[in-house]
């Protein structure tokens, strides 16, 4: 009688996975090189100039929007932390007893 389960050892499973990496700057640089190589030393026409200017403006605006959003969220976190610290400081200075009485007056129904 063979005991196969005694010989089984745990082995790592191997997969043939190659991760894909997307580099936005590299793609943007390749697009720019293609645009300038198509010109071949010729003068740019109005449409090409407009397309390049639109692309430059959209990238600069998207970077500015990202940094503005990051700054806004960081400021909100700081304001929230200051509020929590002030609340805890108030509770430490004036005690929890006064807060308990206020909570009891608000939440406990008066007995008729």
N, C-alpha and C positions, 0 to 999 in steps of 0.2 A: 504494500500500500504506500502510495506517495503522499507526502505532506507538502504540497506546493506552497501553502500559505506560510510555512516556516522559512522558505527561501526568498520570499518576496521582500525586497528592500524598497524603501521609498526613494524615488529618484526625481530629480527636477525635470519638469517638462520643458522641452525646447520648442520654440516657435521661430519661424522664419519671418520675423517682423523687422522691417527697416523703417525707422521713424522718418516722417517727412518734415522738413523744416522750411518754413516760408519766411523769406527775408524781404520785407516790403521795401526797404531802402535799396537793396540790390536790384530788385525789379524796376524801381523808379529810375535808378541810375542807368540801367540797360535801355529803358525807354528814352531817356534823354540822349544817350549816345546814338541811338537809332535815328532820332529826330535830327541831330546835328550831322550825322553821316549822310543822311538823305540829301542834305543841302549841298555837300561836296564843295564848299568854298563859294557857293552862290549866295546872293543876297536873299534874305528871308522875305517872303511875301506877307501881306497883311494878315491873312488867315492863320498862317503858321505862327506868327508872332502872337496873335490873340490866343491861340490854343496853348502856347507855352506860358503866357501870362496867366491864363485861367488856372492852369495846373499849379503854378507857383503860388497863386493867391489861395487856392483851396487847401494846399498843404500847410501854408502858414496859418490860415484861419483854424484849421482843425487842430493844430498844435496849440494855438492860443486858447481854444475852447476847452481842450483837455486840461491844460494847466489851470484855467479858471475854475473848472469843476473840481479839480483836486484841491485847490486852495479853499473853495467854499466848503467842501466836506471837512477839511481839516479845521477850519474855523468853527464849524458847528460842533465838532467833537470837543474842542477846547471850551466852548461856551457851556456845553453839557457838563463837562467835568468840573468847571468852576461852580456851576449851580449845585451839583451834588456835594462838593466840598463845603459850600456855604450852608447848605441844609444840614449836613452833619455837624458843622461847627455850631450852628444855632441850637441843635439838639443837645450838644455837649454842654454849652454854656447855660442854657435855660432849663435843661432837664427834660426828661421824657414825661414827667408827671403832668405838666401843663398840656402837653400834646394829648395825653390820655384823656384828660377831662374834656378837651375840645372834641375828640373823637366820640366819646361817650354821649356828649350832648347832641351831636349831629346824627349818630347812627342808632342810638338806643331810643325806642319809642317810649314816650311818657305813659305811665300807668294811670288810667282814669279812675 
